[in-house]
């Protein structure tokens, strides 16, 4: 069982203002002034460096987060050569000593952000010349990273040990509150919905660096989808997607060009990627995903995910998802299939493919999800299929960009017209199926399954829960009735959580 209390204490560490990220000063050319104490800021430069220190922790846990979410979902499965620690994630049996299930990196990030926020308030009082741009910019980044960490934790464990105290206070009291999913989301809502802040903070005049920072808009959209605030999400995303030239799913990455999203360096895919975690072999910033997916071959695409790709039909009536499936997102078939998204354009041991956090295709599918729930069913379906150019400029749809045949609603067997509820239910499933293909192996699937499962039932149905249970019970390619019964209990969805 996970001993969260112990790991929170292990997470205590000095706020290393910008020193933890190799090559950090090459990003911003900012370092704390000589003599600055670790627990204080004396300038906006210190605040910027501290933000980069927090993002270094975000970088460190990005591989773990991707693998845990992939293995807990139906997207990935373990191979025969995988360590027991990986299989334990799939089986929700993670024990002490399983570093993959260790929550400490998340709490380390949370504590760093808490300390940064406290120091920022002190700086505001002691430095009256601190600009509003610098103050708001740093605050937005700390709040965003902390919210992301708590959202990730509650998805993995079903509950969290919540605290907002900085290191100096937490090291004395160790106080925290256990919160379930509903409680922590409500807590985050009060801060995240007011932090959207677009500024030049920490990126200067080079907007390409914006990709390194969490998209406040998509973070807020994801949180509010979890809270079922559909009007808010639709308004937020429409505002964002209509206000930027690169906010549409266009022909820039159509057909074979789709793979370029994953082979380009950051700063060159801004018209698709809003947030990524950059890695760079030259600067010794690497992860182990190529080893896990290919060299050591511990994790593979699930049989059900491959079947889903293969079941698609393109606009030429050919079988398969030609431009996103075999040969692109994964290579090979059957038991030998390998995840390929982190090897495209890389050498066999480069280990430095960027890890995607938020993309515009993700934003469009989030928008479709919100629109569908607020009754705009046809518009939601259009965004998934061939786009809604009258609503979003130059949009060709998520499936249209992949040259896939449009999804259509299935008529009632008795010939009667589909009701609004019928349309909502079918389109919702279409959206989540499309997300599983477009965002395959990017660490998004487990959060998607949970969000669907927690939605308010439509006319007494349990579509979301049924979908999650079905997908988790059949990722081997065949329905396992024992697993189906096991996952019918919500307590079995999460990794074990215990405080001692």
N, C-alpha and C positions, 0 to 999 in steps of 0.2 A: 504493500500500500504506500501511496505517496505521503511523505511527511512534510506537508507544506510549511509548517512553522520552522522546521530545521532549515529548509531551503531558502526561506526569506532571510533568515539570519546569515546564511552563507552568502547571500547576495549583497550584503553590506560592503561598500567599497567607496573610496574617495571619489569625488566627482573629478575625473581626469579630463580637464578642460581641453579637449581636442587632441590629447596625446595618444589615445588608444587606436586611432585609425591611421594605418600606414599610408603615408602620402597625403594626410589630411591637409597639411599646409599647401600642397599643390592644388587642392581644390579652391581654396579661398585666399591663400597667402596671408592667413591670419593666425597669430599665436598669442597666448596670454603674455602680458608683460612680465618681465623678470620680477620675482619677489611676490607675485600674487599668491595669496593663500588658496589652498584647494577649495575652501568652502566660501569663497567670496568672489564677486565680480567688481572690478573697478572701472570698467568701460564696456561699450557695446562690443568691442573686439573680444573681450572675455566671454560675453554672452554668445557671440557667434561661434567661438571655438567650443564652448560647452554644448551647443546644439550639435556640432559635428561629432563631439564625443558621444552624444546620445545616438546619433545615427551610426556610429561605428558598432555599437551594441546591437542595433537593429540589423546591421549587416551580419554580425556574428551568429545571430539566431535564425537568419532567413532560411538556411539549409534545413535545419531541424524543423522549423515550422512547415516548410513545404513537404518534407517527408512524412511527418506525423499526420498532417491533413490528408495527404494522398493515401496513406495506409489505412487510416480510419474510415475513409470513404470507399466507394466502389471503383475509383479510378486506377488504383495500383494494388498489386499483390506481391507477396514475397516469393522468391525462388527457392529451390531445394538447398541452395548454398547460403542462404541468408542466415545471419546470426539469430539466435533465439530472441534477442532484444527487439528485432524487427517484427518477428512473428507475434511477440507479446503485444505490440501496438495493435495489430489486426485483431487479436483476440481479447483486447482490453484487459490484459493480465500483467501489465507493467509493474515490476517490483523495484524495490530500492536497488540502486546500482545501475539501472537502465538509463543511461545518459540521454537517450533519444526521448524519453518520457519526462526528463528532468524539467521542472518548471522554473528552476533558478534563473536561467537566462532572461525569461520574461520579467521576473521580479527585479532582476538587476537593472533592466531598462526602466521599469516603473520607478524604482528608487532613484535612479539617476535623474529622471524627469521631475520627480517631486523636489529633489534638491535643487535642480536648475530653476524651477519655478519660485522656490523660496528665495534663492539668491537674486533672482531677477527683481523681485519685489523690494529687496534691500537696495539693489542698485538704483531703482526708480526713486527711492527716497534720498539716496546719497548723491545722486548725479542728476540734478534738475535739467541738465542740458541733454539728457538721454532723449533721443527723438521718439515720437510716437510710432514711427515706422519700425525702428529697432526693437522697441518694447513689445509691440503687438506681434511682430514677426517671430521673435524668440518664444513668446508665450504660446503662439499658435502651434509652433513645432513641438514644444514639450507636451502640450495638451493632446495633440494628435497622436504622437508616439505612445503616450500613456494609454489613450483610449484604444488604440490598435492592440496593444499588449493585453489589456483587460478583455477585449472582445475575443482575442485568440484564446486566452485562458479559459473563458467561460464556454467556448465551443469545444475545447478539449476535455475539460473536467466537469462541466455542467454547473460549477460554482467556483467562486474565487475568494481568496483572502484579500479584502479590499482595504487600502489605506492611502492616504494622500500626504503623509508626513515625510519631511526630508530626513536625510541620514542622521543628522545631529540629534533629532528628536526620536526617531524610530530606534536608534541604537540604545536609547535609555528606556523606552517604554515597551517597544515591540508590539504595540496595540494594533489590532486590525479587526475588521468585521467580516464574518462569513456572509456572502451574498449569493443568492441563486441567480439564474439567468435574468429573470424579470427585474430583480432589484438592481443588478449591476447595469443593465441597459438603461433603466430609468435614471440612475446616477450619472451615466455618461451623457445622456440626452441634455441635461442641464448645462453641460459645458461645451459639447461638440457643436450644437446647433448655433452657437454664437461665435465660433472661432474662425469661420471662413474668412481668410485674410490673404489677399493677393498682393504681394509686395516684392521688392527687390532684396529683401532681407537675405543675407548669406549667399546671394547668387550674383550680386552686382549687376552689371550690364549684360552679362552673358546668360540669356534665358535658357540655354540648353541645360544648365545645371538644375533647373526646376524639376527635371525628371528624377533627380536623386532624392527629392523631398516628397513626403506623402501628399497626395492630392487631398486637400481638405474637403473638396466637394464630393469626391467619390467615397471618402471615409464617412462623411455625414450621410450620404445617400445609402450606403450599406447599413449603417446603424439604424437609420429611419425605416429601411425596409424590414429590419428585424423587429422594429417597434410597430410596424404596419401603418406608418404615417404616409400613406400613398400620395395624398395631395401635395404634401411637402416635398416628397422625393421628385414627383413629376415637375413641379415648379422649379426646384433646384437644378435638376438636370437639363431641363429646357433652357434655363437661363445660361447655364455653362455652355451647352452644345451650340447654342445660337450666337454666342458672343465671341467665339474664336473661329478663325479660318480653318483650323485643323480639327474641328470637333465632329466631323462626319466620318462614317465608314464609307470610304470612297474607293475608286479604282486604283489608288496609289499602291494598295497591297492586294490587288485582285489576282485570282488564280495562282499561278506559280510564284508571283511576287509576295504572296502571303508569308512564305518562309523567311523572307528578308527581315521580318520583324524580329526574329530570334538570332540573326547572324550579324546584325549591325551593332556597332558600339553605341553607348548612350550619347545623347545629344544629336543623333541622326535619325531618330524615329519619333520625333515629337508629334507628328500627325497621327500617331497610333498609341504610343506608350506615354501614359501620364506619370506613372511612378514605377521605377525599377530599382533593384539593388545592384550596383555596379561591381564587377570584379575585374581584375587586371593581373595577368600572369607576370608582366614586366615589373609591377610594383609588389609582387608577392602577395597579392590579395586573391586567394583562390578558395574554392570549396571542393567537396568530394562527390558531387553529383555524377560526374562522368564515371567515376569508379563504382558508385552504387548502382548506376543504371547499365553500365557496359563492361568496364574492365573486370570488376569483381562480380558483377551481375547478381546483386542481392535483391533488387526490386525490379519488377516488370509491369508492363501495362496489364490490367486485368483482362480476362477473357471476355467479360461482358462489355468492356470499353472498346475492345477491338471489334466485337460483333456489332456494336452501335455504329462505329465508323463504316464498317463494311455494308451495313444495311441501307446506307444513304444512296440516293439516285441523283445523278447530275442532270443538268438541263439538256444534255444530249441523250438522256435515257440510259447512260452507262452506270453500272453498279459501283458503289464505293465513293468515299470522300477523297477524291483524287488529290486535291491541293492541300488538305490538312491531315489526311489519314496516313496510311502505310507509305513509308518513304519520306515522311515529313515529321509529324509528331512522334511517330514510332517507326521502327524498321523491323522487318521480319514478321513472321506469323507464328501462331501457336505458342508452344512453351519456350521458343527461342526469341520471341519478340522483345525488343528493347526500346525504352524511352529514348527519343532522339532529339528532343527540343533543346537539350543542353550540350549538344555536340555539333550542331549545324554551324559550319564555317569555322570550326575549331580543330586543332590537332588532337590526337588521341589522348594526350595528357595535359592539355592546356588548363582544364579545370577552372575556367574563368568566364563562362557564359553568364550573362546577366540574368537575374531572377526577377520575373515580372511580378508586380504587385497590382497595378491597375492599368487597364487599357481602355481605349475608346470603345472597342467592341463590347467590353464589359459594361461600360456606361450605357450603351444603347440597349443592351439586354436588361439592365436594371430599370431603365426607363420603360421598356415594354412591360416589365413585371408590374410596375406601379400603375401604368395606364390601364392594363388589363383589369386590375383589381378595382380601379375607379370607374370602370364601365366603358372605357374606350377600346373595345375589343379589336375592332378591325385595324385601328391605328397600331395597336400593339403587335398584331400579326404582321402587318406591313413592315414594321421596323425589323422584325426577325427575318422576313423573306426577302423582298426586293426593294425595301426602303420606302420612305415617305418623303420624296423630294419637295413636295409642297409644304411640308412641315419642317424638315431639316434639309438644308441645301446640300446638293450633290450626294445625298445618301443613296447607296445602292443595296442596302440591307446586309445583314451578317451572312445569311445563306447566299444571297446574290453575289457577294464578293468572292465566295468560295465556289461559285458556278454550280450551286446545288439547286435542285428542283424545289419550288416553293411548297411549304407544308400547307395542307388543306384540312378543313374541319371534316370530321366523319359524320355523315347524315345519321339521323335516328333510324333504327331498323324498321320502325312502323311507318316511315314516310312523313312523320310530323316535323314541323319546323323546329330547329334548334332554339331553345330558350336562351336568354342572356346567361343564365347559370350554366347551361350546357357549353356555351362558347367560352365562358371564363375558365371552366375546368379543363377543357381541351387545350386551350391556348396556354394556360399555366404550365401544363405538362410539356408542351412543345418548347416553351421558353427554357425550362430547366434541362430538357434534353439537349437543346442547342448550346447552352452554357457548358455542358459536359464535353462537347466536341470542340467548340471554339477555344475554351480555356483549359483543355485537357493537360494534366500533369503540371499545372501552374500553382497548385496549392489552394485552389478556390472551391473544390468540389465538396469537402466536408461542411464548410460553412453554408453552402447552397442547400445541401440535403437537410441540414438542421433548420434553416430558415423556412424552407417549404413545409417541413414537418410541424413547425410551430405556428403556422398561419391559422387564422380563425377559420374553422370549418365552414364550408358553403353548403347550406341546406342540410346540415347534419352529417355531411360526408367527412371522411378522414383521408382525403386524397394524399396530402403531404406525408402523413405518417405511413400510409400504405406504400407510398413511393419509396421512402427511406428504407423501410423493412424489406421491400421487394429487391431493391438494389443491393443492399448489404448481404442479403441471403443468396444472391445469384451471381456474385461477381466471378465465381469460378466458371461461369458459363451455363450452369444448371442450378435450378432451385434446390436449396438445401432446407428441408422442412424443419430440421432441428434448429438451424440458425434462424429461420423465420420465427419460430416460437420464442427463441432466445431474445431476438431484437424487438419482439412485441412489448417487452418491458423497457421503458425509457431509461431505467437505471443502468441498463447494459449498453447504452449508446456511448458512454463516456469512459475515459480512463479513471481508475480508482482515485479517490480523493479522501485524504484523512489527515487530521492535524493531531500531533502528539506533543 
